């Protein structure tokens, strides 16, 4: 491995699972006997908006009771202390990376929520986004335009993830790509390791168990995120 300056880290549900945030995959991908895909598509929202809003209201309320774990805090420490650039790209829609950064005093973390955020509401009438911690099932008015047109600011199945141009720019400049707590099954994120390899970056997987894409990585370490991530971060900071 050559000199490492710029690092891109992709995180998935496995990073937040130990904070008590259900990945749904562990329970067969079901919520009240609905497949998660059936409450996370534009078609589902058009067909049964109350069902979809109830699902996301429950999730939004739940994440506000959770706390960052040792993996979130270790990654925030790396961002705070690494001499180069550390771009954190998360598939998670919780705010635990954000809160971990705040705990460590990282005021402007290089953090991309590619699948959106539970604590934002998006107005489909005026295209504005607002911080949102309460329910949406009551059809509240948009703070910007007043229309009752708010939906969760979540990238649903079939929609384009956010800030892809920025992610690919970071991958082009990366010396090391690290995937943490991801299944390797959801694209386009599952393809980032191959993008990084093609561009000459070293690649590392940190995951509870081998992912569907383990074979693409130069190195893989397996175990709970709260154990393997802090160990890796301390190794990096000791270089």
C-alpha positions as CSV (number, residue, x, y, z in Angstrom):
1,X,0.0,0.0,0.0
2,X,1.4,3.4,-1.0
3,X,1.1,6.7,0.8
4,X,-2.4,7.4,1.9
5,X,-3.7,10.9,2.1
6,X,-7.3,10.9,0.9
7,X,-9.7,8.3,2.3
8,X,-13.3,7.6,1.2
9,X,-15.4,5.6,3.7
10,X,-18.8,4.1,2.8
11,X,-21.0,3.1,5.8
12,X,-24.2,1.1,5.9
13,X,-26.7,-0.3,8.3
14,X,-24.1,-2.4,10.2
15,X,-22.5,0.8,11.6
16,X,-25.8,1.9,13.3
17,X,-27.1,-1.6,14.2
18,X,-25.2,-1.6,17.6
19,X,-26.9,1.7,18.5
20,X,-30.2,-0.2,18.3
21,X,-31.3,0.9,14.9
22,X,-33.1,-2.1,13.2
23,X,-31.7,-2.9,9.8
24,X,-35.0,-4.8,8.9
25,X,-32.9,-7.3,7.0
26,X,-32.5,-9.2,10.2
27,X,-36.3,-9.7,10.5
28,X,-36.8,-10.8,6.9
29,X,-37.2,-7.2,5.7
30,X,-40.7,-6.9,7.1
31,X,-42.5,-4.1,8.9
32,X,-45.9,-4.9,10.2
33,X,-46.1,-7.7,7.6
34,X,-45.2,-5.2,4.8
35,X,-42.0,-5.7,2.8
36,X,-39.8,-2.7,3.4
37,X,-39.6,-2.2,-0.3
38,X,-43.4,-1.8,-0.3
39,X,-43.2,1.3,2.0
40,X,-40.1,2.8,0.4
41,X,-41.0,3.5,-3.2
42,X,-42.7,6.4,-5.0
43,X,-45.4,4.0,-6.1
44,X,-46.2,3.0,-2.5
45,X,-46.4,6.7,-1.5
46,X,-48.9,7.3,-4.3
47,X,-50.9,4.2,-3.5
48,X,-51.1,4.5,0.3
49,X,-49.5,7.7,1.6
50,X,-50.7,7.1,5.2
51,X,-49.0,3.8,5.4
52,X,-45.7,5.2,4.2
53,X,-45.9,8.3,6.4
54,X,-46.7,6.2,9.4
55,X,-43.6,4.0,8.8
56,X,-41.3,7.0,8.5
57,X,-42.8,8.8,11.4
58,X,-42.1,5.8,13.5
59,X,-38.5,5.6,12.3
60,X,-37.9,9.4,12.7
61,X,-39.2,9.2,16.3
62,X,-37.1,6.1,17.1
63,X,-33.7,7.4,15.9
64,X,-33.9,10.5,18.1
65,X,-33.7,8.2,21.1
66,X,-30.5,6.4,19.9
67,X,-26.9,7.4,20.5
68,X,-23.7,7.2,18.4
69,X,-21.7,4.1,19.2
70,X,-17.9,3.5,19.3
71,X,-17.8,3.1,15.5
72,X,-19.4,6.4,14.8
73,X,-17.1,8.1,17.3
74,X,-14.0,6.5,15.9
75,X,-14.8,7.7,12.4
76,X,-15.4,11.2,13.7
77,X,-12.0,11.0,15.4
78,X,-10.4,10.0,12.2
79,X,-12.0,13.0,10.4
80,X,-10.8,15.3,13.1
81,X,-7.2,14.1,13.3
82,X,-6.3,12.7,9.8
83,X,-3.9,15.0,8.0
84,X,-5.5,14.4,4.6
85,X,-9.1,14.3,3.5
86,X,-11.6,11.8,4.9
87,X,-14.9,11.8,3.0
88,X,-17.7,9.9,4.8
89,X,-20.4,8.6,2.5
90,X,-23.3,7.0,4.3
91,X,-26.2,4.9,3.1
92,X,-27.8,5.4,6.5
93,X,-30.6,7.9,7.0
94,X,-30.1,8.4,10.7
95,X,-28.0,11.3,12.1
96,X,-25.6,9.4,14.2
97,X,-22.5,10.3,12.1
98,X,-23.6,14.0,12.5
99,X,-23.9,13.7,16.2
100,X,-20.6,11.8,16.6
101,X,-18.9,14.7,14.7
102,X,-20.5,17.2,17.0
103,X,-19.4,15.3,20.1
104,X,-15.8,15.5,18.9
105,X,-16.0,19.1,17.8
106,X,-15.9,18.4,14.1
107,X,-17.9,21.5,13.0
108,X,-18.1,20.8,9.2
109,X,-17.6,17.1,8.6
110,X,-17.1,15.9,5.0
111,X,-20.3,13.8,5.2
112,X,-22.6,12.8,2.4
113,X,-26.0,11.3,3.1
114,X,-26.5,9.6,-0.2
115,X,-29.9,8.1,0.7
116,X,-31.3,11.2,2.4
117,X,-32.0,11.9,6.1
118,X,-34.9,11.0,8.5
119,X,-34.7,14.4,10.1
120,X,-35.4,16.4,7.0
121,X,-38.7,16.9,5.2
122,X,-38.8,17.7,1.5
123,X,-41.6,19.8,0.0
124,X,-42.6,18.5,-3.4
125,X,-44.3,21.8,-4.2
126,X,-41.5,24.2,-3.7
127,X,-38.5,21.8,-3.6
128,X,-37.3,23.1,-0.3
129,X,-36.0,21.0,2.6
130,X,-36.6,21.7,6.3
131,X,-35.3,20.2,9.5
132,X,-38.1,18.0,10.7
133,X,-38.4,16.0,14.0
134,X,-42.1,15.5,14.3
135,X,-44.7,13.6,12.4
136,X,-45.8,14.1,8.8
137,X,-48.9,12.0,8.9
138,X,-50.9,15.1,9.9
139,X,-49.9,16.8,6.5
140,X,-48.3,19.8,8.1
141,X,-47.7,22.9,6.0
142,X,-44.3,23.5,4.4
143,X,-42.4,26.1,6.3
144,X,-41.4,27.8,3.1
145,X,-44.5,27.8,0.9
146,X,-47.3,26.7,3.1
147,X,-48.4,23.8,0.9
148,X,-49.3,20.4,2.6
149,X,-46.8,18.7,0.3
150,X,-44.1,17.4,2.7
151,X,-42.6,13.9,2.3
152,X,-39.7,12.2,4.0
153,X,-36.4,13.4,2.4
154,X,-35.4,9.8,1.8
155,X,-34.2,8.3,-1.4
156,X,-36.7,5.5,-2.2
157,X,-36.1,2.4,-4.3
158,X,-36.1,3.6,-7.9
159,X,-34.9,7.1,-7.1
160,X,-31.5,8.5,-7.8
161,X,-29.2,8.8,-4.7
162,X,-28.0,12.2,-3.7
163,X,-24.7,13.9,-4.6
164,X,-23.4,11.2,-6.8
165,X,-21.1,13.6,-8.7
166,X,-19.4,14.6,-5.4
167,X,-19.0,10.9,-4.4
168,X,-17.3,10.0,-7.7
169,X,-15.1,13.0,-7.5
170,X,-14.0,11.9,-4.0
171,X,-13.4,8.3,-5.3
172,X,-11.2,9.7,-8.1
173,X,-9.0,11.4,-5.5
174,X,-9.0,8.5,-3.0
175,X,-5.9,6.6,-2.0
176,X,-7.9,4.3,0.2
177,X,-11.6,3.2,0.0
178,X,-13.1,1.6,3.1
179,X,-16.6,-0.1,3.2
180,X,-18.0,-0.5,6.7
181,X,-21.2,-2.4,7.7
182,X,-22.7,-2.7,4.2
183,X,-24.2,-5.8,2.5
184,X,-22.6,-5.1,-0.9
185,X,-26.1,-5.7,-2.4
186,X,-27.5,-2.2,-3.0
187,X,-26.3,-0.3,-6.0
188,X,-24.9,2.1,-6.9
189,X,-23.0,2.0,-3.5
190,X,-22.1,-1.7,-4.0
191,X,-20.1,-0.7,-7.1
192,X,-18.0,1.9,-5.4
193,X,-15.3,-0.7,-4.5
194,X,-14.8,-1.5,-8.2
195,X,-14.7,2.2,-9.1
196,X,-12.1,2.8,-6.5
197,X,-10.0,-0.3,-7.6
198,X,-10.2,0.8,-11.2
199,X,-8.9,4.3,-10.2
200,X,-5.9,2.8,-8.3
201,X,-7.1,3.1,-4.6
202,X,-6.4,0.4,-2.0
203,X,-9.6,-1.2,-0.7
204,X,-10.6,-2.5,2.7
205,X,-13.8,-4.1,4.0
206,X,-14.8,-3.9,7.7
207,X,-18.0,-5.8,8.2
208,X,-19.7,-8.2,10.6
209,X,-19.4,-11.0,8.1
210,X,-18.2,-11.3,4.5
211,X,-20.4,-9.2,2.2
212,X,-21.6,-10.0,-1.3
213,X,-18.6,-7.9,-2.5
214,X,-15.9,-9.2,-0.2
215,X,-13.9,-10.6,-3.1
216,X,-13.4,-7.2,-4.6
217,X,-11.5,-5.9,-1.6
218,X,-7.7,-6.0,-1.1
219,X,-8.3,-6.8,2.6
220,X,-11.3,-7.7,4.7
221,X,-11.7,-7.7,8.5
222,X,-14.9,-9.2,10.1
223,X,-16.5,-8.5,13.4
224,X,-18.8,-6.0,15.2
225,X,-18.3,-2.5,14.0
226,X,-17.8,-1.2,17.5
227,X,-14.8,-3.5,17.8
228,X,-13.2,-3.5,14.3
229,X,-13.6,0.2,13.4
230,X,-11.9,1.7,16.5
231,X,-9.0,-0.7,16.1
232,X,-8.6,0.2,12.4
233,X,-8.8,4.0,13.2
234,X,-6.1,3.8,15.9
235,X,-3.9,1.9,13.4
236,X,-4.4,4.7,10.8
237,X,-3.7,7.5,13.3
238,X,-0.5,5.7,14.4
239,X,0.9,5.7,10.8
